Amino acid sequence: MRHLMALMFLVIFCSLRLTTTAPVALDKSTCCYKFSNAVIPLKLVKSFYRTDSSCSKPAIVFKTDKREICVDPETSWVSKHIAKVNMKTSTSTTTTMTTVQKPKPTQS
């Protein structure tokens, strides 16, 4: 009876892992097996990365404050989000150099 319960728990656990849209780590690479169908609000996206080339399905993983979400890179809104996130991160990391002139000493 215990073996049956352990087997049942294992089957349920594995089936839950297969139905998630979160990335799954395999040998230090991240692969996605199912994509989210929902459009992720751009304001929630902090960054993104592409899955490893060894994965069976190429994917984009959008990172939010709370989780990582796998999406199909062929979906039209995904490329727009990528461009906007790239613009946002390049703008925030670019520093503008300004020259500061030393004040001239006053003669008394």
Secondary structure, 3 states (H helix, E strand, C coil): CHHHHHHHHHHHHHHHHHCCCCCEEECCEEECCCCCCCCCCHHHCCEEEECCCCCCCCCEEEECCCCEEEECCCCHHHHHHHHHHHHHHHHHHCCCCCCCCCCCCCCC
